[in-house]
Amino acid sequence: MTGTHEGPFMGMAATGKRIDVKLIDIIRFGDDGRALEHWGVSDQLVMMQQLGAIPEESPK
């Protein structure tokens, strides 16, 4: 997912920074075409690092 931090998020004021985060969504559909279950995972650590809330580890 990509986006721009334009408003309050998790207690952080808008930074105007762009984010680019990998995510996975898995949806199980029934025979009628309706979504029955959803699992989702996103890389929250990378997102918070890109927003500047968590420092990126520097190489040693």
C-alpha positions as CSV (number, residue, x, y, z in Angstrom):
1,M,0.0,0.0,0.0
2,T,1.1,3.5,-0.6
3,G,-0.1,6.8,0.8
4,T,0.7,10.2,2.3
5,H,0.4,10.9,6.0
6,E,-2.0,13.9,5.9
7,G,-3.8,13.6,9.2
8,P,-3.5,12.4,12.8
9,F,-2.5,8.7,12.9
10,M,-1.8,6.7,16.1
11,G,-1.2,9.8,18.1
12,M,1.1,11.4,15.5
13,A,0.4,14.7,13.8
14,A,0.5,14.7,10.0
15,T,4.0,14.6,8.6
16,G,3.3,14.8,4.9
17,K,5.6,11.8,4.4
18,R,4.9,9.2,1.8
19,I,4.8,5.5,2.8
20,D,5.2,2.3,0.8
21,V,4.4,-0.8,2.8
22,K,3.9,-4.4,1.8
23,L,0.8,-6.2,2.9
24,I,-1.1,-9.4,2.3
25,D,-4.9,-9.8,2.3
26,I,-6.4,-13.3,2.2
27,I,-10.2,-13.5,1.7
28,R,-12.3,-16.7,1.7
29,F,-15.5,-16.5,-0.3
30,G,-18.6,-18.7,0.0
31,D,-20.4,-20.3,-2.9
32,D,-22.7,-17.3,-3.0
33,G,-19.7,-14.9,-3.7
34,R,-19.8,-13.3,-0.3
35,A,-16.7,-12.8,1.7
36,L,-16.8,-15.1,4.7
37,E,-13.4,-14.6,6.3
38,H,-10.6,-12.1,6.0
39,W,-7.0,-12.2,7.2
40,G,-4.6,-9.3,6.7
41,V,-1.0,-8.6,7.6
42,S,1.0,-5.4,6.9
43,D,4.5,-4.4,7.9
44,Q,3.7,-1.9,10.6
45,L,7.4,-1.5,11.7
46,V,8.4,-0.4,8.2
47,M,5.4,2.0,8.1
48,M,6.3,3.6,11.4
49,Q,10.0,3.9,10.4
50,Q,9.0,5.6,7.1
51,L,6.9,8.1,9.2
52,G,9.8,8.8,11.4
53,A,8.2,7.4,14.6
54,I,10.7,4.6,15.0
55,P,14.4,5.1,13.9
56,E,15.7,2.8,11.3
57,E,18.7,0.8,12.5
58,S,21.9,2.0,11.1
59,P,24.3,-0.5,9.6
60,K,27.3,-1.4,11.8
